[in-house]
């Protein structure tokens, strides 16, 4: 009741296909009336042949002096082929179905003779509606093909544009670093201003500081009065004119209040 392993190599030729099939076959006799056969088929000479295998499971039983064969087929993918996965599955399953139809016709003709031919024609007539229901209409197949092609083009454009933008960003960052280094060199290499200009700049800085202090004092003094008093003071200042120095200004403002 153990599986016996066998290897087969055969060539499949047709108008569209010329490939070599490597088949691993595992056979086990479960009971005298129950035979199991598991196969794994790997192709050479077809597109994406290294990306998938076609596996089948046969269950051959004897029922009422008749032989019943049940076959299950599955396409196992070993690599990612998202764009053509559906087409590979359909073609692989259809090829398996065609093979077992041919095998059924051969067995009927071998064991039934003329009756087998009539039974074969009847079986083909019964199989046609099922095939028609499972098949895709030409319009739908063309639409799916165009959609897959458009998706593939958009996918290529996305990755190409992403790479271009990444290169552009890297170039901008490199130029930015170069500009920062150039600014640092210019700042370090600029000449010192003359001594007279330095003295003038210090004097300006002191004058600005004194002016700011004076403004702070004036603001502090003005915060002590309400709005009506401030209006009165402004009118008085306008009448007597602006004094020339700070001390005179403060005395005039105090006298006016």
Secondary structure as GFF3:
##gff-version 3
##sequence-region A 1 257
A	DSSP	beta_strand	4	13	.	.	.	ID=ss1
A	DSSP	beta_strand	18	31	.	.	.	ID=ss2
A	DSSP	beta_strand	34	44	.	.	.	ID=ss3
A	DSSP	three_ten_helix	49	51	.	.	.	ID=ss4
A	DSSP	beta_strand	52	63	.	.	.	ID=ss5
A	DSSP	beta_strand	66	77	.	.	.	ID=ss6
A	DSSP	three_ten_helix	82	84	.	.	.	ID=ss7
A	DSSP	alpha_helix	85	112	.	.	.	ID=ss8
A	DSSP	alpha_helix	114	134	.	.	.	ID=ss9
A	DSSP	alpha_helix	138	189	.	.	.	ID=ss10
A	DSSP	alpha_helix	195	222	.	.	.	ID=ss11
A	DSSP	alpha_helix	227	240	.	.	.	ID=ss12
A	DSSP	alpha_helix	246	256	.	.	.	ID=ss13
###
